[in-house]
Amino acid sequence: MLSETDIVFALKALANDRRLTILEWLRAPRSHFREQVDGDLIDDGVCGLLIAEKLSVSQPTVSEHMRILTQARLVTAKRIKQWTFYRRDEARLAELRAAIAERL
């Protein structure tokens, strides 16, 4: 069960168009990203570099967006070599949906 603080933190993370777009892309990574050298798009997640390319922003900018999404536990991060790969945390997103529906 998510606490009120968890819900507020997650909603703040979602209150940004770019972060919402990233979450949408991560729902179907093969549809939105090219194949990567290291890591599988589904099993390992999408490299932050590919997210930065697709958003047309710098690596530090995408790192900040991903830090916020990771802290809200909406995505998970996995290191492979020097890269960080991101996947949606579907269980946490379902928990968040249920918690919001319960309170509305």
C-alpha positions as CSV (number, residue, x, y, z in Angstrom):
1,M,0.0,0.0,0.0
2,L,1.4,3.4,-1.0
3,S,1.5,6.1,1.6
4,E,0.2,9.6,0.9
5,T,3.8,10.8,0.6
6,D,4.6,8.1,-2.0
7,I,1.5,9.2,-4.0
8,V,2.4,12.9,-3.9
9,F,6.0,12.2,-4.8
10,A,4.9,10.0,-7.8
11,L,2.4,12.6,-9.0
12,K,5.1,15.3,-8.8
13,A,7.4,13.1,-10.9
14,L,4.5,12.7,-13.4
15,A,3.8,16.4,-13.6
16,N,6.2,16.9,-16.4
17,D,5.5,16.3,-20.1
18,R,8.9,14.9,-20.9
19,R,8.7,12.4,-18.1
20,L,5.3,11.3,-19.2
21,T,6.6,10.9,-22.7
22,I,9.5,8.8,-21.5
23,L,7.1,6.5,-19.5
24,E,5.0,6.2,-22.7
25,W,8.0,5.2,-24.8
26,L,9.3,2.7,-22.2
27,R,5.9,0.9,-22.3
28,A,6.8,-0.3,-25.8
29,P,10.6,0.3,-26.2
30,R,11.0,-1.7,-29.4
31,S,8.5,0.6,-31.1
32,H,10.3,3.8,-29.9
33,F,14.0,3.1,-29.8
34,R,16.6,1.6,-32.1
35,E,18.5,-1.5,-31.1
36,Q,21.3,-0.9,-28.7
37,V,24.8,-2.4,-28.6
38,D,24.7,-3.5,-24.9
39,G,21.5,-4.8,-23.2
40,D,18.2,-5.9,-24.5
41,L,15.5,-3.2,-24.8
42,I,12.9,-5.4,-23.0
43,D,15.0,-7.4,-20.6
44,D,17.5,-4.8,-19.6
45,G,15.8,-1.5,-20.4
46,V,16.6,1.4,-22.6
47,C,20.0,3.1,-22.4
48,G,19.8,6.7,-21.1
49,L,21.7,7.8,-24.2
50,L,18.9,6.6,-26.5
51,I,16.3,8.4,-24.3
52,A,18.4,11.6,-24.6
53,E,18.7,11.3,-28.3
54,K,15.0,10.7,-28.8
55,L,14.1,13.7,-26.5
56,S,16.7,15.8,-28.2
57,V,18.2,16.8,-24.9
58,S,21.6,16.5,-23.3
59,Q,22.6,13.5,-21.2
60,P,22.6,15.5,-18.0
61,T,19.0,16.6,-18.7
62,V,17.8,13.1,-19.3
63,S,19.7,11.9,-16.2
64,E,17.8,14.4,-14.1
65,H,14.5,13.2,-15.5
66,M,15.4,9.6,-14.9
67,R,16.6,10.3,-11.4
68,I,13.2,11.8,-10.5
69,L,11.4,8.8,-12.1
70,T,13.7,6.3,-10.3
71,Q,13.3,8.0,-6.9
72,A,9.5,7.9,-7.4
73,R,10.1,4.2,-8.2
74,L,8.2,4.5,-11.5
75,V,11.2,3.2,-13.4
76,T,14.1,0.9,-12.4
77,A,17.7,1.5,-13.3
78,K,20.3,-1.1,-14.2
79,R,24.0,-0.5,-14.9
80,I,25.7,-2.4,-17.7
81,K,29.3,-1.3,-18.3
82,Q,29.3,2.5,-18.1
83,W,25.7,2.9,-19.1
84,T,22.4,3.0,-17.2
85,F,19.4,1.3,-18.6
86,Y,15.8,2.1,-17.6
87,R,12.6,0.1,-17.5
88,R,9.1,0.9,-16.3
89,D,8.2,-0.6,-12.9
90,E,4.9,-2.0,-13.9
91,A,4.0,-3.3,-10.4
92,R,4.6,0.2,-8.9
93,L,2.6,1.9,-11.6
94,A,-0.3,-0.5,-11.0
95,E,0.0,0.2,-7.3
96,L,-0.1,3.9,-8.0
97,R,-3.1,3.6,-10.3
98,A,-5.0,1.6,-7.6
99,A,-4.1,4.1,-4.8
100,I,-5.2,7.1,-6.9
101,A,-8.5,5.3,-7.9
102,E,-9.1,4.4,-4.2
103,R,-8.8,8.0,-3.1
104,L,-10.9,9.6,-5.9
